[in-house]
Structure formats: structure tokens, C-alpha cells
Amino acid sequence: MTIRTRFPAAALALALAAVPAAAAPPICDGSTPLTLIGMDTTAGRTLFSILPTGTSQAAWIVELDGEGREARVYPDDPKGRFGGSVGPGPVVAAHPCGAACLQPVRWKDGSWEPLGDTVVAPAAATVAATYDHTGAPWLLLYAHGATAGQLKAWAYRLDNRVWQSRGSADVTAVGEPQALPAPQRKDGVLTGTGLFSASGPPEAWVVGLPSLPAARRGQLVALTGRSAAYVSGDGVVYLSDDSGKAWRRSTWTPWGAKDTVGIWRQGTDYWVDLPSGDHRAALRLAWFDRRRPSDEVLVLTRLGTAGEWLRLTESPAEVKTKNDEHLPVTQVLVPQGDTWLLLSGCAATAEGSGLVLRVFDGKAMSAAKFLALKAAGPAP
């Protein structure tokens, strides 16, 4: 069912800056970037990193629950941490342990704990992690491939505390997140065009990609069965029903007539964002509508199981405070199921620091709220 909801900007007013500045240095404020570390798509928990800023000399990890009701903050030592999984399990990352050595770690009870033995990593490799549908963690290492846009990927699956090699392959169209559980195999994961599994050798799960110039290349998203989506670098969506043998460009927009782009210019009048999260079986897109510059709107949409686009809701693309500050949406997340989180960054008040966010639960969009950060330990 299509849900249509419209919220006037006045309804989103928050009393954030109307109070005096905090006496102690805040954990974060409106100028502090929140860097996504990873996401547990079963529990709905999302981890962010807050690096030291001019107002705070400490580094922190923010753990946000999937319904936007609680945000806890923990001391962090961010030096040398790589990766951060998106998948059905606690966030997995990696710490350096010497030359060509990585120690996988998993987030548990507010800290990172070692996960299995160490892994030998190629020089200058980047790292990603996820889980398969059996609950087994995976670690993927990447280096630049032989051609532009290509990566060499090495895959490892945890088995009795040992990271077992599951082969290597050349992959393209790796997106963000870089790796996700494979819908094709319960014991497999996808990264771009590559499928790695415990029950077979590495293989390509699509036979082709849309023919696009290098500047427009984007990322591949697995849907259901043999269906796939490709989101180009400029936000254009291409769909395939036959594992990439044929692709068609989607010309649908949330405000135009059916199957027509109309006169609006993508990238100028509007742009399209792929929210952070796991898009298996349900491609979700956030549309930032700037056709009326004084009234920018954010439209949430989803591709239905029958291939039809659904307009879920719309709301202002910013939060307005009572003293006329404007806080734009900085991140759109889908941490679990049909729940969306719209983050407008941090804010500092006399009572402490917190996140400014709205929650769409699949039926209705909440009013904007200030979610205080609850400290769970002393500063590092």
C-alpha cells in the first residue's frame, strides 16, 4: 500500500539552540561529522564514530538502536580500525596487528573483542565484513584490479575460530556497503559482481552490467531470485530480471506521470540517494526534491515485489529549530525491516549532546526529536 504523508516544516521545530551553551565540552555539536562504522540488521543497531574535534579531545562510538529511541556513547580508540560490517549480526571490523596482519574484532557490550585468529592481508588492502544467512562472519580484502573500476577480492569465512580462505576473484560494481549476505546461497556473500560461498568456488552472479561511461559507473544491488538493480553514480536506476542479461532504465519519479522523467533535471532539480542498509529483496531510495528550492522535500520510496515503485512518505529535507536554525538531513539509514532513520547530525545543549532524527516505521513519519547521548563509560 502506498502511504502519503506530508509534514509542514513548522511541525518539526526543535528547541535546541535556545538554551545556553553547555558548561562542559560537548561530545558533539552541529559541526561534528558522524561517520558510519557498521550496522547489525538483525538487532537494528547502528554504530557511528565521532572523532576528536575542536570542542572535544576524545573519540567516541555512538550505538543507536533500530527504532531511534536510545543512543549510547562509548569511549573509542579509532587508530587503525578498518571496515565495519552491515549484516545480520554484531558489527565486525579489523584492527592492524603488524605488517600484513589484521585482527578481526566484533562489537560486544560496548567494546571490540577479538574474533577468531589473525588474517594475513595483502599490502595496501582495504577491508569489509558481513555475515551469511547461516550466521557465519565473513571478511573480505580488496586491492585494485588490472583495469579501471575492477577490484581483486579475497574472501575468508570464520570456521571454529579460523578464518578459512574461500578464494579470490576480480569484481566490479562494488558499492556501499561493500559486502552483504547472498540471497542466492545461504552460506554465501556478495560483493559487487562476485559471489563467494562455503559450498562452491567464487563466481559471478550476474552476466553483465549496464553499458555506462566510467564517470557514471555505480553499484550493484541484489534483489530476489534473478532480479538485480544497478544504481549509477548519478543516481539513475537500472533493473534486470535475468541476472544481468538485459537491463532497462527506470524513468519513474515520485512526482511525475507513470514511467516518465519529465522536464526535471536529475542532479539539479533533484538527486537520488541509496540509504545505508541491506537492500536485499526491497530496493529503497531517498529522493531529495529541490524543484522548489525554498521548500526542499525528502521522498522515501521502495521497489515493490511486483516491480512497481511505491511512494512511502515525504517530509521536509531539514529540521528547523525554534531560533531559526536549519539542520539538513545528513544520513538516511534503513537499519532493519521497513524502518527508516533520517539523521540531521548532532546538536549540543546545556543538558548535553544528542542526535537530531526522525523515524519512519513503515506507516508514519515521527516528529523530529533530540535524542540525548547516554555516556556508558569515562572519556578515553
C-alpha positions in Angstrom: 0.0 0.0 0.0 1.3 3.5 -0.8 1.4 5.8 2.1 1.2 9.5 1.6 2.1 11.8 4.5 3.1 15.5 4.4 4.6 17.3 7.4 4.8 21.1 7.4 8.2 22.4 8.5 6.7 24.2 11.5 5.7 20.9 12.9 9.4 19.9 13.1 10.6 22.8 15.2 13.0 21.8 18.0 14.2 23.8 20.9 17.9 23.1 20.6 19.9 26.3 20.4 17.5 28.3 22.6 19.4 27.1 25.7 22.8 28.3 26.8 25.9 26.6 25.7 27.0 23.5 27.6 29.3 24.2 30.5 31.5 21.1 29.8 32.9 20.4 26.3 30.2 18.6 24.3 30.7 15.2 22.8 29.5 16.6 19.5 27.7 19.6 18.1 26.3 20.7 14.8 29.7 20.8 13.1 30.7 17.3 14.1 30.6 14.6 11.4 29.1 11.3 12.2 31.0 8.5 10.4 29.0 5.3 9.9 31.0 2.2 11.1 28.5 -0.6 10.5 25.1 -2.0 11.1 23.5 -5.1 12.7 20.5 -5.6 10.5 19.0 -8.3 12.9 19.1 -6.2 16.1 18.8 -2.9 14.1 21.8 -1.4 15.9 24.0 1.1 14.1 27.5 2.2 15.1 28.9 5.7 14.3 32.4 7.1 15.0 32.9 10.6 16.4 36.5 11.7 16.1 38.1 14.4 18.3 37.0 17.9 17.4 37.8 21.4 18.5 35.3 21.1 21.3 36.1 17.5 22.3 39.5 15.9 22.5 38.0 12.4 22.9 36.9 9.9 20.3 33.6 8.1 20.8 31.4 5.4 19.3 27.7 6.0 19.2 25.4 3.0 19.3 21.9 3.8 18.0 19.1 1.4 18.3 17.0 0.5 15.3 13.9 2.5 16.4 15.7 5.7 17.2 14.8 5.5 20.9 18.2 5.3 22.5 21.8 6.4 21.7 24.6 5.3 23.9 28.1 6.6 23.6 31.3 4.7 24.4 35.0 5.7 24.5 36.8 4.8 21.3 40.4 4.5 20.2 39.9 4.8 16.4 43.6 4.4 15.4 43.9 1.7 12.8 40.4 0.3 12.7 39.2 -0.9 9.3 35.9 -1.9 7.9 32.6 -2.3 9.7 30.0 -4.9 8.7 26.5 -4.4 7.5 24.6 -7.7 8.0 22.6 -10.0 10.3 25.0 -9.9 13.3 27.0 -7.7 15.6 29.3 -5.3 13.7 32.6 -6.8 12.7 35.7 -4.7 11.9 39.5 -5.3 11.9 42.5 -3.9 13.8 46.0 -3.9 12.5 48.3 -6.3 14.3 51.6 -5.8 12.5 52.9 -5.8 8.9 50.4 -7.6 6.6 48.4 -8.7 9.7 44.8 -8.0 10.7 42.9 -9.0 13.8 39.2 -9.2 13.1 37.1 -7.8 16.0 33.4 -7.8 16.9 31.4 -5.2 18.8 30.0 -6.7 22.1 28.7 -4.9 25.2 30.3 -1.6 24.3 33.8 -2.7 23.2 35.7 -4.6 20.5 36.6 -8.2 21.2 38.9 -10.4 19.1 37.0 -12.6 16.6 39.0 -15.7 15.6 42.6 -15.8 14.6 44.5 -13.2 12.7 44.5 -12.9 8.9 47.4 -12.2 6.6 46.5 -9.2 4.5 48.0 -8.0 1.2 49.8 -4.7 1.3 47.5 -1.7 1.0 44.4 -3.8 1.1 41.0 -2.4 2.2 38.7 -4.4 4.4 34.9 -5.2 4.5 32.9 -7.6 6.6 29.4 -9.2 6.7 27.6 -12.4 7.6 25.9 -15.1 5.5 22.5 -16.5 6.3 23.9 -19.3 8.5 25.2 -16.6 10.9 28.9 -17.1 9.9 31.0 -14.0 9.7 33.0 -13.1 6.5 36.0 -10.9 6.0 36.8 -9.5 2.5 40.0 -7.9 1.5 40.4 -5.7 -1.6 43.2 -4.4 -3.8 43.0 -2.5 -7.1 42.5 -4.8 -10.1 44.1 -4.8 -13.5 41.5 -2.5 -15.2 39.8 0.7 -14.1 36.8 0.0 -11.8 37.9 -3.5 -11.1 39.0 -4.9 -7.7 40.7 -8.0 -6.6 38.8 -9.5 -3.7 39.9 -12.2 -1.3 37.2 -13.8 0.9 37.5 -15.5 4.3 34.8 -17.2 6.4 35.1 -17.9 10.1 35.0 -21.6 11.0 35.9 -22.7 14.5 37.9 -19.5 15.2 39.9 -20.0 12.0 39.4 -17.6 9.0 39.2 -20.1 6.1 40.1 -18.8 2.7 37.2 -19.1 0.2 39.1 -18.0 -2.8 39.6 -14.8 -4.7 38.0 -13.1 -7.7 38.1 -10.0 -9.8 34.9 -8.0 -9.1 33.3 -4.7 -10.3 30.4 -2.6 -9.2 31.3 -2.8 -5.5 29.1 -0.4 -3.6 28.5 0.7 0.0 28.2 -1.5 1.9 30.9 -3.4 0.1 29.6 -6.9 1.1 26.2 -8.3 2.1 24.6 -11.8 2.6 23.8 -13.5 -0.7 20.2 -14.2 -1.4 21.2 -17.0 -3.8 23.0 -19.2 -1.3 22.5 -19.5 2.5 26.3 -19.9 3.0 27.4 -17.1 0.7 28.0 -13.4 0.5 28.0 -10.9 -2.4 30.5 -8.1 -3.2 29.8 -6.3 -6.4 29.6 -8.9 -9.2 31.2 -11.6 -7.1 29.6 -14.4 -5.2 31.6 -16.2 -2.5 30.3 -19.3 -0.7 31.4 -22.1 1.6 29.9 -24.7 -0.8 31.5 -23.7 -4.0 34.2 -21.7 -5.8 33.9 -17.9 -6.4 31.7 -17.0 -9.3 29.9 -14.1 -10.9 26.3 -13.8 -10.0 25.4 -11.5 -13.0 26.4 -12.0 -16.6 26.6 -8.3 -17.4 26.1 -4.7 -16.3 24.6 -1.6 -18.0 26.9 -0.1 -20.5 27.8 3.2 -18.9 30.8 5.6 -19.2 33.3 5.5 -16.3 32.1 8.7 -14.8 28.6 7.2 -14.3 29.6 3.7 -13.0 27.8 2.8 -9.8 26.9 -0.2 -7.6 25.1 -3.4 -8.0 22.2 -4.4 -5.7 20.8 -8.0 -5.4 17.0 -8.2 -5.1 15.1 -11.5 -5.2 15.7 -14.6 -7.4 17.4 -13.5 -10.6 16.4 -9.8 -10.1 19.1 -7.1 -9.7 19.3 -3.4 -9.6 22.2 -1.1 -10.6 22.4 2.4 -9.2 24.6 4.6 -11.3 27.0 7.2 -9.9 24.5 10.0 -10.8 21.5 8.2 -9.1 19.9 6.6 -12.2 18.4 3.1 -11.5 18.7 0.2 -14.0 16.7 -3.1 -13.4 17.3 -6.6 -14.6 15.0 -9.7 -14.3 17.5 -12.2 -15.8 20.8 -11.9 -13.8 22.1 -9.0 -15.8 21.5 -10.4 -19.4 19.3 -7.4 -20.1 18.9 -4.1 -18.3 16.2 -1.4 -18.5 16.4 2.1 -17.2 13.8 3.2 -14.7 12.3 6.5 -15.7 9.9 6.7 -12.8 9.9 9.6 -10.4 7.8 10.1 -7.2 6.1 13.2 -8.7 5.9 12.6 -12.4 3.4 10.7 -14.5 3.9 6.9 -14.7 7.2 5.9 -16.4 8.3 9.4 -17.3 11.1 11.5 -16.1 9.5 14.7 -17.3 11.3 18.1 -17.6 13.1 17.8 -14.2 16.9 17.6 -14.2 18.4 14.9 -12.1 21.4 16.2 -10.1 20.0 19.8 -10.3 16.3 19.7 -9.5 16.6 16.5 -7.5 19.0 13.8 -6.7 18.6 10.2 -5.5 20.4 8.5 -2.6 20.7 4.9 -1.8 20.2 4.7 2.0 22.7 2.8 4.1 21.5 -0.7 5.0 20.7 -4.1 3.5 18.6 -3.8 0.3 18.1 -7.5 -0.4 14.6 -8.1 -1.7 13.5 -4.5 -1.4 15.4 -1.6 -3.1 14.8 1.6 -1.2 15.7 5.1 -2.5 15.6 8.5 -0.9 14.7 11.4 -3.3 15.8 14.9 -2.4 13.4 17.1 -4.3 14.8 20.6 -4.9 12.2 21.6 -7.6 11.1 24.3 -5.1 14.4 25.5 -3.5 12.6 27.2 -0.6 10.7 24.0 0.3 13.1 21.1 -0.3 11.4 17.8 0.3 12.7 14.3 1.0 10.6 11.5 -0.5 11.1 7.9 0.6 10.3 5.1 -2.0 10.6 1.4 -2.3 10.5 -1.0 -5.3 7.7 -3.5 -4.7 7.8 -7.2 -5.2 5.9 -7.0 -8.5 8.4 -4.4 -9.9 6.2 -1.4 -9.1 7.6 1.7 -7.3 5.9 2.7 -4.1 5.9 6.3 -2.7 6.0 5.7 1.1 6.1 9.2 2.5 7.6 12.6 2.2 8.8 15.2 4.8 10.9 18.3 4.8 14.6 17.7 4.0 15.7 19.7 7.1 14.7 20.2 10.7 14.1 23.8 11.7 14.9 24.9 15.3 12.9 27.5 17.2 15.6 30.0 16.8 15.5 29.5 13.0 18.5 27.2 12.6 18.2 24.7 9.7 19.6 21.2 10.2 19.6 19.3 6.9 19.3 15.5 6.7 22.9 14.2 6.6 22.2 10.5 6.6 19.4 8.2 5.6 19.5 4.7 7.1 17.5 1.5 6.9 18.8 -0.5 9.9 16.1 -3.1 10.0 13.0 -4.2 8.0 10.9 -1.2 6.8 12.2 1.2 9.5 14.0 4.3 8.1 16.1 6.7 10.2 16.6 10.3 9.0 19.6 11.8 10.8 20.3 15.5 10.9 23.6 15.2 12.8 24.5 16.2 16.3 23.5 19.1 18.5 24.8 20.4 21.8 22.6 21.8 24.6 23.1 22.7 28.2 21.9 19.2 29.1 24.5 17.6 26.8 24.9 16.3 23.3 22.5 14.4 21.2 21.3 13.3 17.8 18.6 15.0 15.8 16.5 12.5 13.9 13.1 11.4 12.6 11.9 7.8 12.3 9.6 6.3 9.6 8.3 3.0 10.9 6.8 1.9 7.6 3.5 3.6 8.3 4.1 7.1 9.6 6.9 9.6 10.0 7.7 10.8 13.5 8.2 14.4 14.5 11.8 15.5 14.8 13.4 14.8 18.2 16.5 15.4 20.1 17.9 12.0 21.3 20.4 12.6 24.1 23.6 10.6 24.1 23.9 8.5 27.2 27.5 8.1 28.2 28.4 4.5 29.0 31.9 5.0 30.2 34.6 7.6 31.0 36.4 9.5 28.3 39.4 7.7 26.8 
